[in-house]
Amino acid sequence: MNRAGRRTAHKHYRLDAAKIRRAKRVLRADTETETIERALDLVIAEEERNRLAAATLERFLRSGARIKDVYGKLSA
């Protein structure tokens, strides 16, 4: 899956064939290359979500907002 304007590099890795087959099925990819590309895209997107969530948490904590435990579940 070569995207316009992106360079590709030929790499050679020893990978677990069963994991590749399983990922290929889960990601509904047609080829092993597409499977790896999609998996890498998912990892990159997850890192971005984690970064944004951490930044949001930091802003929340700095805001001084307080959480009121109306159901009494947080102290348990």
C-alpha positions in Angstrom: 0.0 0.0 0.0 2.3 2.8 -1.3 0.8 6.2 -0.6 1.5 9.0 -2.9 4.5 11.1 -1.9 5.8 8.6 0.6 9.0 6.7 0.3 9.1 3.0 0.8 12.1 1.0 2.0 12.8 -2.6 1.5 13.3 -4.2 4.9 13.8 -7.8 5.8 12.6 -9.1 9.2 12.1 -12.5 10.8 8.5 -12.3 12.0 6.1 -14.9 13.5 4.0 -16.2 10.6 1.1 -17.0 12.8 1.0 -13.5 14.2 1.1 -12.1 10.6 -1.8 -14.3 9.5 -3.8 -13.4 12.6 -3.2 -9.7 12.1 -4.0 -10.0 8.4 -7.4 -11.5 9.3 -8.1 -9.0 12.1 -7.1 -6.0 9.9 -8.8 -7.5 6.8 -5.7 -6.8 4.8 -5.0 -8.3 1.4 -1.3 -8.7 1.7 1.3 -9.0 4.5 2.7 -5.6 3.6 -0.7 -4.0 3.9 -1.1 -5.8 7.3 2.2 -4.4 8.6 1.3 -0.9 7.2 -2.1 -0.9 8.9 -0.6 -2.2 12.2 2.0 0.5 12.2 -0.7 3.1 11.5 -2.7 1.8 14.5 0.4 2.1 16.7 1.1 5.6 15.6 -2.6 6.6 16.1 -2.6 5.1 19.6 0.5 7.1 20.5 -1.2 10.3 19.3 -4.4 9.5 21.4 -2.2 8.8 24.5 -0.3 12.0 24.0 -3.5 14.0 23.6 -5.1 12.3 26.6 -2.1 13.1 28.8 -2.1 16.7 27.7 -5.8 16.9 28.5 -5.3 15.4 31.9 -2.4 17.8 32.6 -4.6 20.8 31.7 -7.4 19.4 33.9 -5.2 19.0 36.9 -3.7 22.5 36.5 -7.2 24.0 36.2 -7.9 23.3 39.9 -11.2 21.6 39.1 -12.5 19.4 41.8 -14.4 16.1 41.5 -17.3 15.6 43.8 -18.0 11.9 44.6 -21.8 12.1 44.6 -22.2 8.3 44.6 -19.5 7.6 47.2 -17.5 5.2 44.9 -14.1 6.9 44.7 -13.2 6.3 48.4 -13.9 2.6 48.2 
